[in-house]
Amino acid sequence: MFDNITSTCDNVYSEKTNEVAMTNNEIKTFMNDLWGAEGDFIDTPLGRGRIENVRTKAGIDLEVMVKIPNIDGFTLFSGLKLFEFDA
């Protein structure tokens, strides 16, 4: 009986570990692509805009300056928030 429980727990842990590893790889790839994306267009929570500047922030996060049509000035976004919006 305990062998079945242990096996089930191991499978669930393994699946969660794989999900976290996949998410970390997706974030890393997204941030690497974002780092060299000045001039590219990106979909944001406020609409589609042009990436004007990307700079480092605390930890693994990036700060992205986006020019969105019909909005004065630039809007700053966290790279992690853009990843969540894109996912």
Secondary structure, DSSP 4 states (H G I P E B T S, - for coil): -HHHHHHHHHHHHHHHHHHHHHHHHHHHHHHHHHHT-TT-EEEETTEEEEEEEEEE-STT-EEEEEE-TTSSS-EEEEHHHHHHHH-
